Amino acid sequence: MSVEQGGVDLVTAMAGIGVLGVGAQWLAWRMNIPAIVLMLVAGILVGPVFGILNPSQDLGAITGPIIAIAVAVILFEGGLTLNFHSLKDASKGVLRLVIIGAPLGWLMSTLALRFGAGLSWESSTVFGGIMIVTGPTVIAPLLRQAKLSRRPAALLQWEAIINDPIGALAAVLAFEVVLVMNQTATLDHAMSILFTGLVVSILLGAIAGAALVHSFRQGWVPEFIKVPLLFVVLIAIFAVSNNVLHESGLMAVTIMGIVIANSNLPSYEELRRFKEHATVLLVSGVFILLAASMDFATLAQLDARAILFVAAVILIARPLTVFVSLIGTGLPWAERSLIASTGPRGVVLVAVAGLFGERLAELGVEDGKLIGPLAFVLVATTVVLHGFTLKPVARMLGLSGFSKPGILIVGGTSWGTQFAQAIAKHDVPVLISDTNFRNLRQAREASLPIFFGDILSEAAEHNIELHNFETLLAVSDNDAYNTLVTTDLGPEFGRNNVFQVAREQTGAARYELSSALGGRTFVANESYTSLLGKIRKDWEFRTTTISEEFTLEMWRENRPDGIIIAIISENGSLRIPSDAASVKIANGEKFIHFSPKPSEVVAKTTATD
């Protein structure tokens, strides 16, 4: 098949989209660069550049429905993350960004389109409504990478998810007005349809969410059907609402997600995590599809005014909208500045803009055909810009995580506290948590950061910036609690980054736990009791630097009983080896070890701090 015709069958096209999307996310993680940027580049390369993938021909008529359903699932998953408890002191700001920011953003975007891009008032008003959205498909990966402080992250996330369906409905409103002006339909009739659609979408979403919650609580749905049922109800609500008013389905599924998120369901975490996995696949796929669908010939229709338009949106419309909306909220200037300078657009903007651009062109609004290309240019520019600038800007404003990944230690035991002191000497962020205040006395006396309470509690969720910590060590005197903590927080930190001391009862089948439970063992599989015994025998933590003059083998000969706990690379980052016996340490790297106090002769031969 020729390049112009795409060249792949439907199954191969779907497989290629999945490989490219997930592969781009994995590669971005390895290279520590924004995943959205790589997905955009991958889509453009396989689409308009090399012509390997042509979605309109390879996927045919299902391209539009696939994107529509994917966006609906993405917004529903976004709604599932909007728990009102997570708002806390950001609620006032979110309310302002929705009530004031949405209409003001519509106005500012319309003016940027009219006087920047030179579009007609009809096209500017419709496209300006769509530009209210800030793209949850882009915000979520960016927040994951930038590791922002809780409040600005919550503001950006809530604004993106709530304003997405509002932006789509604003475009519907503007289009209905244009329809009245160009056809014989009356304004009263158009407004009646819009109002009916809005009410129906909100009611459908709320009722469906409440019905699902009630059925789950009553035990009417077995566990293995809960997620499939969610998908079926989600797609049904989206379809029904869209049949009443086009694009209102986005509002319905977002409301449905918010209702479920605030219902305190026991199985909520399992549902949310599964939806997160689905969303990663969908975001990847949709971005590849949209980028591959772009036609350079269509982009060539744009002139230099497109650059003026993008600059006006980024430098004037977005900052002015945010600063005006947040007046009187009491938010620090740094947080306002970060939010004002962060406004990436994503999937919803491109998908909805392309649809309404075609409809305007059919009505005789000639420049309607420019809406799609302008939307793509805006998305590409903001994705690349914010993808590379959000993290450094947040760090400059003091709103990002630690410069070094931190370690969270659960259990204020003597061993855990002494290890935390050893870590702190190397400027690695550390936090000790314990449910017993007396257990934290030694940590308080050492001026180490502490959290008094259950690390799995809602208070911990609201008071600890977990994204600042890359590694979790569970070293309390309760094996069951250590297993519970590492199992629950494993998905948050990554299974390879959660560790616990070895359980006391091992070696017998009746005590063996499933590999899905608990974290990785470390400190040479020592249990809490054995570590405490070594503390009482005056074992201590020391730091040794490996060099050509003093190798790891020499250290092992001098300290045959020593246990390597952590390795500090030359850039200051710290890692915990799960198998200290076979670990390799490069010259110039340091490692923290737990070992008996050295004799006077050995002390003179080691390169110990």
N, C-alpha and C positions, 0 to 999 in steps of 0.2 A: 504494500500500500504506500502511496506517496506521502511525503512529509506533510503536505497540506491537509491530508485526510487523517492525520493523527498517527496511524500506523500500528495500533494495538487494539485487541479485542476488549470487551467489557471487563472480563475477569482480570486480565493482565493490567488494565488501567487501574482498577480498584486496588490490586496488589501493589502496583507501583506507587500509588498515592499514599498508601499506608506505610510502605518502606521509606519513602522520602520524608514523610511527616515525622514519624517516630525517629527515624535516623537523624534528621536534622536536630530534633530535641536532644537526642543522646550526644551528638557531636558538640552541640552548644554547651551541654553540661561539662563535657570533657575539656573544652577550650575556654570555658567560663566567659562566654559571650551570649548576648540575647538570642534565645531560640527563635523568636518571631522573625528576626532578621534573616537567619539561615533558611527558615521555611519560605520566606518571600523570595529569596534568591533562588532556592531550589525550584520553586514553581515557575519562575520566569525563565530559568535555564531549560527546563524540560518542555515548557510551553512555547512562547513566542520566539525564543532564541534558536533552539535546535529542532522544534517541531515534533518532538517525540510524543507529547501528549496534547491532544486537542479535546478538552472536555465536552464541548458542544457536539462533537461528532463521535468520539469514543464512548461517551456515556449517553448521548442523545437527550431525549426529553426528560430523563430522570435527574438531570443535573440540577435544575431548579428545585424540585421537591427535596432532593438530598440536602441541599444547602439550607432550605427552609426548616426541615426537621432538625438538622444539626444545630442551627441557631436556636431553635426552641429548646432543645435539650441543654444547650450551653446556658441559656438564661434561666432555665429551671434549676440547674445545678448551682448557678449563682444565687438564686433565691434561697436555696437550701443553706447557704453560708451566712445568710442575713438573719442572725439571731439577735433579737433586740437587746439581750444582755451584753453582747459584744460592742454595742454602741457606747454605752457608758457616757463619758463626757464629750463624745463626738456627736451626740444626737442633735444638738442645736445646729451644728455646722452642716450635717447631712440635710436637715430640714430646710435650711437656707439654700443649699446648693440645688435642691429639687424645686422648692416653691418659687424662689427668686431666680436662681441660676438658670433653670430651664427656659422660662420665657425671655429672660435677658440674653441668654446665649442664642436663642432663636433670632432675636432682633439683631444682635451683633454679627451673627453669621450671615444673615440676609444682607446686611449692609456691606459686608466684606465681599460677598458674591456679586452684588449689584455694582459696586464701585471699584472692586479689585479685579474680579474676573470679567466684568462687563456683561453679565447675564441680564436677561429681562427680569422685571419684577415678579412675573409668574414663576419662572424657574428658580429665581433667588429665594422666594418665599417657601416653595416646596422643599428645595434642597437645604435651606437654612433650618427648617424643622428637623430634618434628618440629622443635621450636624450637632444637635443637642447631645447625641450619644458620644461617650468617650471610650467605648469598647471594652467590655469585660473580658473578651477573648484576648486582648492585648495586656490589659492591666494585671490580670492574674499571673501570667508568667513573669512580667516585669517586677511585681511585688515579691514574687518568690525569689528572684535573683537579687534584688536590691536590699532585701531584709530591712524594710523601713520600720520606724517606731510604730507602736500600735495605733495611735490616734490618726496620724496622716494616712496610714495604710487603710484604716477603716473608712475614712472619709472618701478616699479615692475608689475603694471597692464598692461602697454603697452607692455613691453617685453614678458609677458606671453601670451597675446592674439595674437600678431603678430608672435612670434616665434613658436607658436603651428602649424599652417599650414606649416611654413617653415621647421620645423622638420619632418613633415610627408613627404613633398616633398624631403627632403634630404635622407630619408630612401628609397623613390622610386628611386632616382638617384643611390644610392649605390646598391640597389637590381638589377637595370638594368645592372650595371657593372658586378655584380656577375653572372647574367643570361648570359651575353655575354661570360664570361669566362668558363661557364659550358655547354653552348649550342652552336649551330651554328650561332646564331644571330650575326649581326655585330654591332660594337660600334656606327657607324654612324646611323644605324637604331634605336638603343636604344635612342641615344641622340635626334634624330628627334622626336620620340614619346614624350619624356620628355619635349622638348621645346614647341611642339605643345600643349600639355596638360596644361603647365604653362600659355601660352598666352591665350588659350581658357578660362581657369578658371578666370583669371584676367578680361578679356573682359566680360564674362558672369556676373560676380559679379557687375562690374561697370555699365553695361548696364541695368541690372535688377534693381539695386538701383536707377539709374537716372530715369528709366521709372516709378517706383513706386512714386518717389518724384513728378515727373511731373503730374502724374494722380491725386495724392492727392491735389496738388496745384490748378489744373484746376477744382476740384470738380467733377471729373468723378466717384469717389468712395464714397459712403455714409459712415458715421462714423461707422455704425454697421458692415460693411464688411471689414474695413481696417485691423484689426488684423487677421481675417481668411485669407484674401488675402495675407498678409505677410507670414503666415505659408505655404500656398500653393506654392507661388513663391519660398520661401526658400527651401522647399523640392524638388521642380522641378529643381532648379538651382543646388542643391547638387547632384541630381541623374544624370543630363545631364553631368555635369563636371566630375563626377566619371566614367561615361561611356567612356569619352575621355581618361582619365588617372586616374587610381585608386588613391584615397586619395587627388586628386586635388580639390575635392568638398569643403574641409575645407578652402582652400584659397579663393574659389569663394564666399562662404557665409560670410567670414570675410570681404572681400572687399565690399560686398553688404551692410553690417552693417555700415562700416565706411562711405560710400557714404551717407547713410540716416542720420547718426549722424551729418554730417557737412552740411546739407541742410537747417537748420533753419526752419523746418516744424512747423507750429503752434500746431499740434497734436503730436509732437515728444515725449513730456513727458508722455502722456497717453500710447503711444506705448511702450516706454522704460519701464515704470513701469509694464505694463502687461507682458512684456517679462521677467522682473526680477522675477515675481511670477512664471512664467513657468519654469525659470531656477532653482529656488530653488527646485521645484519638480523633475526636471530632474537630477540635481546634486545628490540629495538624492537617487533617484532610481538607477542611474548608479553605484554609489558607493556601494550600497547594492548588486546589481547584481554582480559586479566584485569581491567583497569580498566573496560572497556566492559561486561563481564559483571556487574559489581557491581549489586546491587539495593538501592535505598535502603530498601525495605520490610523487607528482611532485616536491614539495619543498624539499623533502628528497634527491632529486638528487643533490642538491647543497652541496658544501663542505665549508671548512673554508675560501676559497678564495673569496667567496661571501661577507664575512664581509670585507675583504681587499678591494674589489671593491667598496663597499658602502662608506667606509672610504675615499678612494682615491677621489671619486666624491665629497663628502661633504667638505673635508679638503684641497684638492689640485685643482681639476679640476674647480669647481665653483668659488672659490676665485680668482684663477689666471686668469680665463676668464674675470671676472668682473673688476678686478684691471687694467688689460692690456687694456680692451676696454674703460675704463673711463679716461685714461691718457689724460690730456689736456682739460678736460671738465670744470675744475674749480669747480667741486662739492666738498663740504667739506669732510674731511676724515671720519667723522662719518657716512655720508650718503653712501659713498662708502663701508664702512665696513658693514653696515646693509644690503645693497643689496648683497654684496659678501657672507654673511653668511645666505642668504635666497634664497633657490632654491628648493622648494617643487615640486614634480612631481605628476601628477594626472591621470585623466581618459584617456586622449588621449594617454599618454605613454603606459599604460597597454593594451588598446584596439589595438593600431597599432603594438606594440611590439609582442603581441600574434599572430597577423595575419602574420607578416613577419617571425616570428620564425617558424611557420608551413610551410611557403613557402620555406624557406631555407632548412628545413629538407627534403622536397619533392625533392629538387634539389641534395640531397646527402651530404649537409653540416650537419654533425651529431650533432654538438653542437648547432645548431639552435633551438633545442627543449628546451635549457636552457634559451633562451631569455625571454620567458614568466615568469618563476619563478623569474629570476633576476629582471625583471621589477617590479613584485609585491613586492619583498623584498625592492627594492629601494623606491617605492611609500609609503609602510607602514612605513619605517624608517623615511623618510623625513616628512611625514604627522605628525607623532607623535612628532618628534624632533622640527620642526618649529611651530607646533601647540602650544607647551608649552613654547617655548623659544622666539618667535618673540616679544611678548609684553614686557617681562622683558628686553630683549636686547635693544629694541627700547627705553624703558624708561631710561635704563642705558646710552644710547648714546644721550639722550635728544631729541629724534625724535618721541615721542609718545604724546598723548593728555595729558590733565591735570590729575593729580593723583585723583582729585575729579571731578565728573561731574559738568559742569558749567551751568549757566543760561543766556540765551539771552533775553534781554528786548528791545522790539521794542517800541520806543516812549520816547523821553527825557523829559517827563513831570516831574513836581515837585514830584509827588507821586512815579513815577518809579525811579527817581534819589535817593530819600531818601531810598527807599527799597533796591536799589543797594548798598548804603552805609552800610545799616544794614547787608546785605549778606556778603559784603567784610570784615567786622570785624571778620567773622568766617572763613576766608581764602577760601571761595567758589568762584571759578572763575566767573566773571560776565562781560558782554559786553552790552553797551547801543547803540542802533542804532536809527537814526532819519534822515529824509530827510531835515530838517531845521537846519542849523548850529547854529542858535541862541538858539534853544531848548536844545542844548548840552552844553551851557555855564556853567550851574550849575554842570554838570558831569565833565567838564574839570577842573573847580576850585577845585573839590573834588578829582582830579587825578584818576578818574575812566576810564577804557578802553572804547573807543568810536569808532563807525563807522559812518561817515557822508555819507549818501547816502541811496538809496532804498535797503532794505534787500533782495528784490527779483531780484535785478539787476545782470548783469554779473560781474560787479566789485565786488559785495559782494561775489559771487561764487568763484572768484579768490583770494580774499584777506582775507576772513574769514574761519577759519578752523571749519566748522560747526560741525564736529564730536566731537569737544571738549565740545559741549554743549548738555545737555540731556533734558533741559526744555526750552520752549519758552513762554514768557509772552508778549502779545500785549496790551499795555496800552496807546496808543496814543489817541489824542483827536478826531480822525476820526474813527467812528465805521465801516464804509465800508472798510477802509484800514486794520483795525484790523481783520476783517472777511476774507479779501483777503489773508493776510499774514498767518493766522492760517490754512486756507484751503489749500493754496499752499504748505506750509511746513509741513503739517500734516503727509504725508507719510514719510518725512525725519526724523522727531522726534518721530513719533508714535502718534496716535490720543489722547492717554491718557496723553501725555506730552506737549500739546499745550493749552494755556489758554488765555482768553481775558476778559477785563472788560465788564460788561453787557452793551448791547445796550440801548440807550436812549429810543427809541420807542419800547415798548413791551406791551403785553397784548391784542393787537388787531390783528385780523387775517390778516389784510392787511400788518402788519409789521413783522409777523412771518416768519422766514427763515427755509429752509429745515435743518433737522438734519445733513445732509452731509456737510453743510457749517459752517465755523467758528470753533472755539475751545471751550473748556469747560470754563464755567464762574467760577470765584473765588471771593475772598474778599466779601463773603456773597451777591453775585449778585449786588454789587455796580457798578454804572456807573462812567464814567470819571467825570461828573459834580458833582456827590455826593462826590466822593473822593476828588476833588479839594475843595469843600466846607468844608470838614473835615480838610484838610490841613490849610485852612484859620482860622479855629477855634482852631488851635494849637494842632491838633492830631499829634501823633508821633509814630515812630517805637521803640519798646523796645524788649529785649530778656529776657525770663523767663525760669528757670530750674525747671522741675517737680521732686519732691522727696516725700518721705513718710511724711516729715514735711510740705510740701507745695504742695498739690495736685491740679489737674486741676479743680476740683470742687471748691476749695477755690479761685482759680484765677477767675473763672467765677462769684463767689459771689462778689469779690472785683471790678471786671471790667465787669459788665453786658453788656456794650456797646462794649467791645473790640472785635476785629476781628482777628482770627488766620490766618496768611498769609502763614507761612512755618514752617516745623518741621525739626530740625537738630538732626540726630541720634548720638549715642555715637561715631561712627566711623567718624563723620564729614560730612556725605552725607546729602543732603537736598532734601526734597520732598514738593510738593505743594498739600494740601488737597482741593478737589473740594467741599466738604461739611464740612466746619469748625465746624458746630454746633454739628455734631455727631462724630467728630474725636476723636481717642484715642491716648494718649501720654504716653509712658512708663516712669517709674522712671529713672532718669539719662539723659533723652532726654531734649533738649531745644526747644523752639519754638519762632518765631518772630511774634509779634502781633502789630496791628495798633489800637491805642486806645487814648482816651483823656489823657492829662497829669494828673498823679495821684495827689490826695491830699496828704498832708504831712503825715496824719495818715496811709493811704493806702500804701504809699511808704515805710514806716517802716516795713510793714508786708509782703511785696512781696520779692521774691528772684530774683529781676531784676538786670541785669548787669548795 
